[in-house]
């Protein structure tokens, strides 16, 4: 079977589904195989296909032939999946296991099955991908191979992840140059050279390149992350210089884009790090195409639409994310609060709306065009002149005063937890945490958020573009197209 390498194919599954698959596929280990159908959401970008597991359609008692050591799917199971596919917008695929310590290399039987199914399901689900995934346990490590029939061509799966944990694909050995290993020797000594190699082969998207984002970017670049996708719609101003790593006074004088400052700073730290820098905002389609290919996304902005977009990415595209923010509080000339908040967004976590992290009024204002903003501001002024409350018409964004050491703390922690995810060495031990730098023992609080009944985040998990009707947010049509900064020579 000829496989095309024109498309970078990413397959993601949620943590809960991964555990379900392990229990199901390895039930006849160590010698015999087992299988299940699954349904997939997807997004087709200019250079990649992102596939996300939306549901596992587990076999019933007589759906597989238990007398055979290899996978034999009985026709009623196949027909049932095909008929239900006609009523769905999702793609369809097969997961199956190979025996213990047997490489997930497709056999002749596997080739025959995939050739048959790719043609068979095309009649019931035209224009949708057919996905075939083989999973093995080799020396207690999960190893995966896969291929996708998409638009008349077979594509090999180049990257497979259980949400925040990239898995080893068949014949793939993460590697890093000796020069890089030497540069991150302390990190390699702490976590191992294999962890350093994982970072070198990872992509992180950073949404917001200001004070918090700039320390995230610097920390990841110094740690040897191989590729960074940077997103920010603002220019450097004089007030940014106190906390914007890599900036200088000339950047404010010339009003240089923050993502350009970040890219320049990365180049001075780690010239081998690939950087895609975008002057624009999520959830614009062009930026979504770039961000959705990352292994992890980090939110470093106080914008309501960016935070909601990050939450939406984690749900529909199973892209693990960490959102970080800071706030100063004070009274009577004293600082009473220096608050850092870190929020984990995994697909099963409550969304930003369920957590009450988004103000609907502020969000609406952020998404207005300039004419509407002027009309609202004029109406608010007229309300004031009448002695009425102006807030129903216009509420300006709050002034979130902060300082460089505070954004540095938040950004360093977010980058550190991201490194833990990418290397598989540790996870954030919280869903949402706040602490106060000027309270005794930091006054650490973990906030136990829960999903709201009937919130769309409970329906769109893993549905990717096919869950657009339940998307938490979309870019307004008046937004200008983002600009991607030209690559260095």
C-alpha positions in Angstrom: 0.0 0.0 0.0 1.5 3.3 -1.1 1.5 6.1 1.5 1.7 9.7 0.7 3.8 12.1 2.8 2.3 15.3 1.5 0.1 15.8 4.6 1.3 15.9 8.2 -1.3 13.7 9.9 -2.0 14.1 13.6 -4.3 11.8 15.6 -5.4 12.8 19.1 -7.5 10.9 21.6 -8.6 12.0 25.1 -7.2 10.5 28.3 -10.5 8.7 29.2 -10.8 7.2 25.8 -7.2 6.1 25.9 -7.9 4.1 29.1 -11.0 2.6 27.5 -9.0 1.6 24.4 -6.3 -0.1 26.5 -8.9 -2.1 28.4 -10.7 -3.1 25.2 -7.8 -3.7 22.8 -5.6 -5.6 25.2 -8.3 -7.8 26.7 -6.8 -10.9 24.9 -3.2 -10.1 25.6 -0.5 -11.3 25.4 -1.1 -13.4 22.3 -4.4 -12.4 20.6 -5.6 -9.2 18.9 -8.9 -7.3 19.4 -10.5 -4.3 17.7 -13.1 -1.6 17.8 -14.6 1.0 15.6 -14.3 4.7 16.4 -15.6 8.0 15.1 -13.4 11.0 14.3 -13.6 14.7 14.0 -11.1 16.4 11.7 -9.7 19.6 10.5 -8.0 19.9 7.1 -5.3 22.7 7.1 -3.1 23.6 4.1 -0.4 21.2 5.2 -1.9 18.8 7.7 -4.9 16.8 8.8 -5.8 16.9 12.5 -8.0 13.9 13.5 -9.6 13.7 16.9 -11.4 10.7 18.5 -15.0 11.7 19.2 -16.3 8.3 20.3 -15.5 4.6 20.6 -18.1 2.3 19.1 -17.2 -0.8 21.1 -18.1 -4.2 19.8 -20.9 -6.2 21.2 -20.8 -9.9 22.2 -20.9 -11.3 18.6 -19.3 -8.4 16.7 -15.8 -9.9 16.5 -14.8 -13.5 15.9 -13.3 -14.6 19.3 -12.1 -17.9 17.8 -9.5 -16.2 15.6 -6.2 -15.0 17.0 -6.2 -12.0 14.6 -9.0 -9.5 14.1 -12.1 -10.7 12.3 -14.9 -8.2 12.2 -18.3 -9.8 11.6 -20.5 -8.2 8.9 -23.4 -7.1 11.2 -20.9 -4.9 13.1 -19.6 -3.3 9.9 -23.0 -2.7 8.5 -24.2 -1.1 11.7 -21.3 1.3 11.7 -21.9 2.1 8.0 -25.6 2.8 8.4 -25.0 5.0 11.5 -22.2 6.9 9.5 -24.8 8.0 7.0 -26.6 9.9 9.8 -23.4 11.5 11.1 -20.8 14.1 9.9 -17.9 12.3 11.6 -15.3 10.2 10.0 -14.9 6.5 10.8 -12.0 4.2 11.7 -10.7 1.0 13.2 -8.4 0.6 16.2 -6.9 -2.8 16.7 -4.0 -4.3 18.7 -1.1 -6.5 17.8 0.2 -9.1 20.3 2.5 -8.2 23.1 6.0 -7.0 21.9 4.9 -7.3 18.3 5.5 -4.1 16.3 2.4 -2.3 15.0 3.5 -2.9 11.4 0.4 -3.5 9.2 0.2 -7.2 8.1 -1.2 -8.4 4.8 -4.5 -9.1 6.6 -4.5 -5.5 7.9 -3.8 -4.2 4.3 -6.7 -6.2 3.0 -9.0 -4.9 5.7 -8.1 -1.3 5.1 -8.4 -1.5 1.4 -11.9 -3.0 1.8 -13.1 -0.6 4.5 -11.7 2.6 2.8 -13.8 1.8 -0.3 -16.8 0.4 1.6 -17.3 3.3 4.0 -16.8 5.8 1.2 -20.2 4.8 -0.1 -21.8 5.6 3.3 -19.7 8.6 4.4 -18.4 10.3 1.3 -15.8 13.0 1.7 -14.8 11.9 5.1 -11.6 10.2 6.3 -11.2 6.5 7.0 -8.7 6.0 9.9 -6.8 2.8 10.7 -4.7 2.7 14.0 -2.6 -0.2 15.3 -1.5 -0.2 19.0 1.0 -2.4 20.6 2.8 -2.7 23.9 6.5 -3.1 23.4 8.7 -3.3 26.6 5.7 -1.8 28.5 5.7 1.2 26.2 2.7 2.1 24.0 3.7 2.1 20.3 1.4 3.2 17.5 1.2 3.2 13.8 -1.6 4.5 11.6 -2.8 5.5 8.2 -5.6 7.6 6.9 -7.5 7.4 3.6 -8.3 10.9 2.7 -9.4 12.5 -0.6 -8.4 9.4 -2.5 -4.9 9.1 -1.1 -3.4 7.1 1.8 -1.4 9.2 4.3 0.7 7.8 7.2 0.0 9.1 10.7 3.1 11.1 11.6 2.1 12.1 15.2 -0.2 10.3 17.7 -1.0 11.8 21.1 -3.1 10.8 24.1 -4.1 14.4 24.7 -1.0 15.9 26.5 1.2 12.8 26.1 2.8 12.3 22.7 3.1 8.6 22.0 5.9 6.8 20.2 5.0 6.0 16.6 6.4 3.0 14.8 10.0 3.4 13.6 10.1 6.9 15.2 12.8 7.5 17.7 12.8 11.1 19.1 16.3 12.5 18.6 18.2 15.7 19.3 21.7 16.8 18.3 24.6 16.4 20.7 25.0 20.2 20.6 21.5 20.7 21.8 21.9 18.0 24.5 25.0 19.8 25.7 23.1 23.1 25.8 20.3 21.6 28.0 22.6 19.4 30.0 21.0 20.3 33.4 17.5 19.5 32.0 18.8 16.3 30.5 20.4 15.3 33.7 17.2 15.9 35.6 14.7 14.3 33.2 16.9 12.3 30.8 18.2 12.7 27.3 15.1 11.1 25.9 13.1 14.0 27.5 15.4 16.5 25.9 14.8 14.8 22.6 11.0 15.0 23.1 11.3 18.7 23.6 13.4 19.1 20.5 10.6 17.4 18.5 7.7 19.3 20.1 5.7 22.3 19.1 4.2 24.8 21.5 1.7 27.6 20.6 1.9 30.7 22.8 -1.1 33.0 22.6 0.1 36.4 23.7 3.7 37.6 23.5 3.5 40.3 26.2 4.9 40.2 29.7 3.7 36.7 30.6 4.1 35.3 27.1 7.6 36.6 26.7 8.9 34.7 29.7 7.0 31.5 28.6 8.7 31.9 25.1 12.1 32.4 26.5 11.9 29.5 29.0 10.7 27.1 26.3 13.4 28.3 23.8 16.1 27.8 26.4 14.7 24.4 27.2 15.2 23.3 23.6 11.6 23.2 22.3 11.9 22.6 18.6 9.1 24.8 17.3 7.1 27.7 18.6 4.0 29.2 17.2 3.5 32.8 18.4 0.3 34.8 18.3 -0.2 38.5 19.3 -2.0 41.5 17.7 -0.2 44.3 19.5 2.9 46.5 19.2 5.4 47.3 21.8 4.7 50.5 23.9 6.9 52.2 26.4 4.9 50.7 29.4 5.7 47.2 28.1 9.4 47.5 28.5 9.4 46.8 32.2 8.2 43.2 31.7 8.7 42.3 28.0 11.7 40.0 27.8 13.8 40.6 24.7 12.6 44.2 24.2 14.5 47.4 24.1 13.5 51.1 24.1 13.9 51.3 20.3 11.1 48.7 19.9 8.7 51.1 21.6 9.9 54.0 19.6 9.5 52.1 16.3 6.3 50.3 17.5 7.7 46.9 16.7 5.2 44.0 16.8 5.5 42.0 20.0 5.8 38.7 18.0 8.7 40.2 16.1 10.5 41.0 19.4 9.8 37.5 20.6 11.0 35.9 17.4 14.2 38.0 17.5 14.8 37.0 21.1 14.3 33.3 20.3 16.8 33.5 17.5 19.4 35.0 19.9 18.8 32.2 22.4 18.2 29.1 20.3 18.9 29.6 16.5 17.7 26.0 15.9 14.2 26.7 17.2 11.7 27.1 14.3 9.4 30.0 14.8 6.0 30.8 13.2 5.0 34.3 14.3 1.5 35.7 13.6 0.3 39.2 14.0 -3.3 38.6 14.8 -5.7 36.8 17.2 -7.4 33.5 17.9 -9.9 32.2 16.7 -9.2 33.5 13.2 -9.1 30.6 10.8 -5.5 31.2 9.6 -4.2 31.2 13.2 -6.4 28.3 14.2 -4.8 26.3 11.3 -1.3 26.9 12.8 -2.2 26.6 16.5 -4.1 23.3 16.2 -1.0 21.5 15.0 0.9 22.2 18.3 1.3 19.7 21.1 0.4 22.2 23.8 -1.0 25.7 23.8 -0.4 28.3 26.5 -2.7 31.3 27.0 -0.9 34.5 28.1 -3.5 37.2 27.5 -6.2 38.9 29.4 -8.5 39.0 26.3 -11.8 37.3 26.7 -11.9 35.9 23.2 -8.4 34.4 23.4 -9.2 32.6 26.7 -12.5 31.3 25.3 -10.7 30.2 22.1 -8.1 28.3 24.1 -10.9 26.5 26.0 -12.6 25.6 22.7 -9.4 24.2 21.2 -9.0 21.9 24.2 -12.5 20.5 23.8 -13.1 20.2 20.1 -9.5 19.5 19.0 -8.2 17.8 22.2 -5.4 20.3 22.3 -4.1 20.5 25.9 -3.7 24.0 27.1 -2.7 26.0 30.1 -4.0 29.5 30.7 -2.1 31.9 33.0 -3.0 35.3 34.4 -1.9 37.8 37.1 -3.5 40.6 39.0 -2.4 43.2 41.6 -4.8 44.4 44.4 -4.3 47.2 46.9 -5.8 49.7 49.3 -4.6 52.6 51.3 -1.2 52.7 49.6 -0.4 49.1 50.3 -0.3 46.1 48.0 -2.7 43.5 49.4 -2.8 41.0 46.7 -0.4 39.7 44.0 -2.4 37.0 42.4 -1.2 34.3 40.0 -3.8 32.0 38.4 -3.0 28.9 36.3 -5.8 27.0 34.6 -5.6 23.6 33.0 -7.7 23.0 29.9 -8.1 19.4 29.0 -11.0 18.1 27.0 -12.8 16.7 30.1 -12.2 19.9 32.1 -15.0 22.5 32.5 -14.7 25.1 29.8 -14.0 28.8 30.4 -17.7 29.6 30.4 -18.5 26.8 33.0 -15.7 28.3 35.2 -17.1 31.8 34.9 -13.8 33.0 33.5 -15.4 35.1 30.7 -17.5 38.2 31.0 -20.2 38.1 28.3 -20.2 42.0 28.2 -16.5 42.3 27.8 -16.4 39.5 25.2 -19.1 41.2 23.1 -17.2 44.5 23.2 -14.0 42.8 22.1 -15.7 41.3 19.1 -17.5 44.5 18.0 -16.3 46.4 14.9 -15.1 50.0 15.4 -18.3 51.6 14.3 -20.3 49.7 16.8 -17.9 50.5 19.6 -18.3 54.3 18.8 -22.0 54.0 18.8 -22.0 52.2 22.1 -19.6 54.7 23.7 -21.8 57.6 22.5 -24.9 55.9 24.0 -23.0 55.4 27.3 -22.1 59.1 27.3 -25.7 60.1 26.7 -26.8 57.8 29.5 -24.4 59.5 31.9 -25.7 62.9 30.9 -29.2 61.7 31.8 -27.9 60.4 35.1 -28.4 56.8 34.1 -26.0 53.8 34.3 -23.8 53.7 31.2 -22.8 50.0 31.7 -25.5 48.5 29.6 -24.2 50.4 26.6 -20.4 50.4 27.2 -18.0 49.1 29.7 -14.3 49.8 29.1 -11.8 47.1 29.7 -10.5 47.0 33.3 -7.0 48.2 33.9 -5.1 45.1 35.1 -2.0 46.6 36.6 0.9 44.2 36.8 4.7 44.1 37.1 7.4 42.1 35.4 8.4 39.9 38.3 4.7 38.8 38.7 4.3 38.0 35.0 7.7 36.2 35.2 6.4 33.9 38.0 3.2 33.1 36.1 5.0 32.5 32.8 7.8 30.4 34.3 5.3 28.1 36.0 3.2 27.7 32.9 6.3 26.9 30.8 7.5 24.4 33.5 4.2 22.5 33.5 4.3 22.4 29.7 7.7 20.9 29.8 6.4 18.3 32.3 3.6 17.4 29.8 5.8 17.3 26.8 8.4 15.1 28.4 5.9 12.9 30.2 7.7 13.5 33.5 5.0 15.3 35.5 1.5 16.8 35.2 -0.1 19.9 36.7 -1.5 18.6 40.0 -4.5 20.9 39.7 -7.4 21.9 37.4 -7.4 25.6 38.4 -5.2 27.1 41.1 -4.7 30.6 42.5 -2.1 31.9 44.9 -1.1 35.2 46.4 2.5 36.1 46.7 2.0 38.5 49.6 -0.2 36.1 51.8 1.2 33.8 54.4 2.1 30.4 52.8 1.0 32.0 49.5 -2.7 31.3 50.4 -2.9 28.6 47.7 -6.4 27.8 46.6 -7.5 25.1 44.1 -10.9 26.0 42.6 -13.1 23.0 42.0 -15.0 24.0 38.9 -17.8 21.8 37.5 -19.4 21.5 34.1 -22.6 23.4 33.7 -25.7 21.3 32.7 -26.3 21.5 29.0 -23.2 23.6 28.2 -22.1 22.9 24.6 -18.6 21.9 25.9 -20.2 18.6 26.9 -21.4 17.9 23.3 -18.4 18.9 21.2 -15.6 16.9 22.8 -13.3 15.6 20.0 -15.7 16.8 17.2 -13.1 19.2 15.7 -14.6 21.1 12.8 -17.7 18.9 12.8 -18.6 20.4 16.2 -18.7 23.9 14.8 -22.3 24.3 15.8 -21.3 23.9 19.4 -18.1 26.0 19.2 -17.7 28.4 22.1 -16.6 31.2 19.9 -15.8 32.1 16.2 -14.0 35.0 14.7 -16.2 38.0 13.6 -16.2 38.6 9.8 -14.8 42.2 10.2 -11.5 40.9 11.6 -8.6 41.6 9.2 -6.7 38.6 8.0 -3.7 37.9 10.3 -0.2 38.5 9.0 2.4 35.8 9.2 5.9 37.3 9.6 8.3 36.3 6.9 10.9 33.7 7.8 14.5 34.6 8.4 16.9 33.5 5.7 
